[in-house]
Amino acid sequence: MTTLADRPNTALLVVDVQKQVMASSIDSGAVITRIAELVTRARASSVSVVWVQHSSDELVEGSPGWEYVPELTRDVAEPLIAKKYGDSFEDTELESVLADLRVGSLVVAGAQTDFCIRSTLHGALARGYDATLVSDAHTTEDLSEWGAPPPAQVISHTNLYWDNQRAPGRIAGSIRAEDIDFAR
């Protein structure tokens, strides 16, 4: 269980599923479909959905590529966290939003596996949150030209190491989208 006092709730954290990011990511259509299904199931179970949107020199705020993919529609009542760093907690309002929602457990999906997803997972665990990675609802682009493994291996390795991540008093792991039960 989370090490955060009085935080019994879970939130689905949807990270950087933006047009430009997903356009260069592998298996993006299937990942977007799974995330859309997770959003629907979370809402049906009254689980908070928190959206994260990255901006940088390459992903310019307000540009068409910066926008979320059209298959995912944020409800205006759902929090939107603007970020500039890989870790969704770093220099953002995410922690205070989650505190207000009494969230101690995160289910994480989105992009990019090797940057923002990994950073956010570690940021969550280090801050006392339980952090579950949706193993088939995150993706990345091919960075092998710069020495990275092929994207499928990056995704697979991230699932493997996150499934075996441990911290005192906290739960980490990965689970397929179809096996997530928000009603528990």
N, C-alpha and C positions, 0 to 999 in steps of 0.2 A: 504494500500500500504506500501511497504517497507519504512523504515526510512533512507535508504542509498541513498544518492544523486546520480542522474544520473545512476541508475541501473535498466533499464527497462526490462531486459531479465530474462528468466526462465531457470533453469537447472534441469535435472533429476539426482538425486544423488542416485547411486546404492551402498549400503553399505554392505560390507562383505559377499557377496554371494559366499563363498568359500566352497570347497569340504567338509572339516571337519566340518564346521559350519552347512552346510545344511544336512549332513548325520544324524545328531542327532536332527534336527528340525522337527516339525510336518508339515504336508501338504506341504513339500518342493517342490515336483514336480509341484503342481498347482501354488505355489508362483513363482517358477522359470519361468514357462510358462507365467504368467502375467507380470513379469519383462521383459522377452524377448520381449513381445508384446509392452510394454511401450518404450523400447529402440528403437524398429523399428519405432514406431509412433513419438517419439521425433526426431529421425534422419530425418524422412520424413518431419517434420515441421521445420527443421533447429534449433531445440532446443538442446543446449549442453547436452551431457551425461558425467557425471563426476563419475569416479569409485573410490571406497575407499576399501583398502585392509588392514586388521588387521594382526598384528603379536604379539606374546607373547611367554612365556615359553611353553604354551600348543599348540600354533599355530605357529610353527617355520617357519620363512621366508625361502622360497626356497623348503620346503617340499611338497610332493604331496598334502597333506590336506590343505595347505596354498593357493594353486592355486584356481582361480575362477572356478566355475562349467563349464563343457564343453558346456553347452547349451547357455552360454552367452559369446559372443566374443567382446572384446573391439577393437575398431578401433584405430590404432596406433596414430592417431591425437587427440584422446580423452584423457583428463587428467586422470592420475592415482595417487591417494593420498595414500601414505603409512602412517599408523597410529599405535600407540601403546596404545592409551587410548580410552575409550568409545566414547567420543565426537570427531567427525571427524575433528573438528577445532583445538583441543588441540595439540599444538606442531607439527603442520603440515603446509603445504603450501596451504591448502584449501582456506583460506580467500583471499590470493593474486591471486590464480587462478580464483576465482569467480569475483574478482575486475577486472582482465584483461578481463574477458568475459562480464563485465557489468551486472552481475547477482544479482538481488535483491530478487528473488523469487525461492524457492526450492521445488521440488516435491521429496519426500523421500520414498525409498523402500529398502528392504533388511532384514538383520538379525543383531543381535538378538534383538527382540522387547524390552525386559526388560533391556537391557544394551546399546548397541551401537545406536540403533534406538532412544530410549528415550533421551539419552545423546546428540545425534546430533541434534534432534529437539529442545531441550531446548537451546543448544549452538547457533543454528541458530537464534532463536527468540531473545535471549539475545543480539546478535550481530546486530540486526536490520533487519534481513531477514524475509520475509514472509515464512512460512513453512507449507507445506501441506503433510500430511501422506497419502500414498496410503493404504487404510484400508484393502485391501485383498491381499497386496503384501509385507507383512512382516511376519516374523515367529520367533519362538524360540523353545528351547528344554524344556523338562520336568525337572524342578528343584524342584518339589514338595517334593522330599526326604529331601531337605534343608529348607522346610517351605514355599516355593513359591506356589501360586495357580497353578492349572493345566494350561498348555500352552494356551489352547483355551480361558481361562478366562483372562490370561495375555494380550493376543492379543485384546480381546473384551474390556477390561478395558482401555487399551492404546488408542484404537479408541475412546472410550467414552470421556476420559478426554482430549485427544488432540482436539477432535471436539468442546470442550467447553473451550479451552485455549484462553486467550485474553492478549493483550499487546498494549499499546498506539501506534497508527500509523502502526501497523503490523497486518497481517492476519495469523491466524492459523486455522487448521481444518483437517478433514479427508474426503476422497472421494474414492469411488471404482475405480479400474483401468479402467473399461469400460467407466466411466463417465469423465475421464480426457480428456480435449481438448487442446492439445498443440498448435493448430492453432489459438487460440484466441489471 
